[in-house]
Amino acid sequence: MAHDTERRLNEMGIILPRRPKPIGNYVPGVVVGNMLYTSGTLGTQPDENDNDVLPYVGRVGSDLTIEEGYASARLMAINHLAMMKAVLGDLDRVKRIVKMIGYVSCAPDFYEPHKVLNGVSDLFVALWGEENGRHARAALTQHVLGLNAPVEADITIELHA
């Protein structure tokens, strides 16, 4: 029987992939008390050889549109969900999304990183509702991100006791 959060994901047409493979010496997340702190991740997808690939690469505002950046951010949110499940075992342990610190690789004259990171925020609100899915957020611009990714973020989550 599916858990409530995963049932809602299925209703939204989202099947969680395996969590992204780490590209460094870190874990997907750490639980301290009733808080989960996730590592930063990207908008990757596993390919047919089970390698993590970026369907979107480059800078928003020069190589990518806002819509493509948003799509990459949505994939990143799905990866965060997979990381949460890997650490917690059950997404129903999530009480609320507290904060996201997001980074958008963009052209020097791009001033709308908030629109890109709505790809994460909109998904979390759709999944957990206004009260538990809406979160504090920083939307920071970057000259470049690792692997030429357009977005990266880390998330702080409150857990049920």
C-alpha positions in Angstrom: 0.0 0.0 0.0 1.4 3.4 -1.0 2.1 6.0 1.7 0.1 9.2 1.5 2.9 11.4 0.1 4.0 8.8 -2.5 0.3 8.3 -3.4 0.0 12.1 -4.1 3.2 12.0 -6.1 1.8 9.1 -8.2 -1.5 11.1 -8.7 0.7 14.0 -9.9 2.4 11.6 -12.4 5.7 11.6 -10.6 7.6 8.4 -10.1 10.6 8.9 -7.8 13.9 7.8 -9.4 16.7 6.4 -7.3 18.5 9.2 -5.5 21.3 10.9 -7.5 24.7 9.3 -7.2 27.0 11.5 -5.1 29.8 13.2 -7.1 31.9 13.9 -4.0 32.5 12.8 -0.5 29.1 13.5 1.1 25.8 12.0 2.1 22.3 12.8 0.7 21.2 14.3 4.0 21.7 14.4 7.7 19.0 14.3 10.4 19.6 16.4 13.5 16.8 16.2 16.0 13.6 16.7 14.1 15.3 18.4 11.1 16.6 17.0 7.9 19.3 18.9 6.0 19.8 17.8 2.4 22.9 18.1 0.4 22.8 20.3 -2.7 21.7 18.4 -5.8 21.1 19.1 -9.5 18.3 18.5 -12.0 19.7 15.2 -13.2 18.0 12.1 -14.5 19.3 8.5 -14.8 20.0 7.5 -18.4 19.8 4.0 -19.9 23.2 3.1 -18.5 22.2 4.3 -15.0 24.4 7.4 -15.2 23.1 10.7 -13.9 22.8 13.2 -16.8 21.6 16.8 -17.0 18.9 17.2 -19.6 19.4 21.0 -19.3 22.9 22.5 -19.2 24.2 26.0 -19.3 23.2 29.4 -18.0 19.6 30.7 -17.8 19.2 33.8 -19.8 21.8 32.9 -22.4 21.8 29.2 -23.0 18.4 28.4 -21.5 15.0 30.1 -21.1 13.3 30.7 -17.8 11.0 27.8 -18.7 13.9 25.4 -19.2 15.5 26.6 -16.0 12.1 26.0 -14.2 12.0 22.4 -15.7 15.5 21.8 -14.4 14.5 23.1 -11.0 11.5 20.7 -11.0 13.8 17.8 -11.8 16.0 18.9 -9.0 13.0 18.9 -6.6 12.2 15.4 -7.6 15.8 14.4 -6.8 15.5 16.1 -3.4 12.4 14.0 -2.8 14.4 10.8 -3.7 17.2 11.9 -1.4 14.6 12.5 1.4 13.2 9.1 0.9 16.7 7.5 0.9 17.5 9.1 4.2 14.1 8.9 5.9 12.7 5.7 4.4 9.2 7.3 4.3 8.3 10.7 2.9 5.3 10.8 5.3 7.9 11.7 8.0 8.1 15.2 6.3 6.2 17.7 8.4 7.0 20.8 6.4 9.6 22.3 4.1 11.4 25.0 6.1 13.9 26.6 3.8 15.6 26.3 0.4 18.8 27.9 -0.6 18.8 27.9 -4.4 21.5 28.8 -6.9 20.8 29.7 -10.6 23.7 29.8 -13.1 22.8 32.6 -15.3 23.8 35.3 -17.7 25.2 38.5 -16.2 22.1 40.5 -17.0 19.6 37.9 -15.8 17.5 39.2 -12.8 14.8 36.6 -12.3 16.2 33.6 -10.5 13.1 33.5 -8.4 11.0 32.5 -11.4 13.4 29.6 -12.1 13.4 28.3 -8.5 9.6 28.3 -8.5 10.1 24.9 -10.3 10.9 23.6 -6.8 8.6 25.7 -4.7 5.5 25.0 -6.9 6.1 21.3 -6.7 6.4 21.3 -2.9 3.3 23.4 -2.5 1.4 21.1 -4.8 2.6 18.1 -2.8 2.3 19.3 0.8 0.0 22.3 0.5 0.4 26.0 1.3 1.0 25.5 5.0 3.6 22.7 4.8 5.0 23.1 1.3 5.6 26.8 1.2 9.0 27.7 2.6 11.5 30.4 3.2 13.9 30.7 0.3 17.0 32.4 -1.1 17.4 32.7 -4.8 21.0 33.4 -5.6 22.6 33.9 -9.0 25.9 32.3 -9.9 28.4 32.7 -12.7 28.7 28.9 -13.1 27.7 25.7 -11.2 29.3 22.3 -11.1 28.8 20.2 -14.3 27.5 23.3 -16.0 24.1 22.7 -14.3 21.6 25.6 -14.4 20.3 25.1 -10.8 21.4 23.7 -7.5 19.8 23.9 -4.1 19.9 22.5 -0.6 16.8 22.2 1.6 15.9 22.1 5.3 13.0 20.0 6.3 11.1 19.7 9.6 10.2 16.1 10.5 7.3 14.7 12.5 8.4 13.8 16.0 
